[in-house]
Amino acid sequence: MQTIRFKSSHRDLSPLLTGAAVTAGCVGALFALLDLSSPVRGPLTLFFLVAAPAAALAPWLRGLDPWGRVLASVSAALVVDLLVAQAMLALHVWSVRGGVAAVAGISSVIFLSALARR
């Protein structure tokens, strides 16, 4: 008797889901930076504010198991967001555009430092 095995499609959808997440984050950042009004501006901008620092911090956490890495990078992303907001409020320079730009800049620096370390 022969056993029929099904291939897992989880590996096949991973690049597609990654591309959709990157696109959603970029659209959210553009909506905020260009001050475009849309019903999805808030959720997509919030997604960018959490996903960009989390993705930038993930290479620094290679030693953790996958779920621990996700939890630690999302927690660190929230810390980055809160520190940016607190610094901007303390300096009286708060704006949505400035916050999104600051988080994007800090995320870029963190990600580039991880690439330079390799």
Secondary structure, 3 states (H helix, E strand, C coil): CCCCCCCCCHHHHHHHHHHHHHHHHHHHHHHHHCCCCCCCHHHHHHHHHHHHHHHHHHHHHCCCCHHHHHHHHHHHHHHHHHHHHHHHHHCCCCCHHHHHHHHHHHHHHHHHHHHHHC
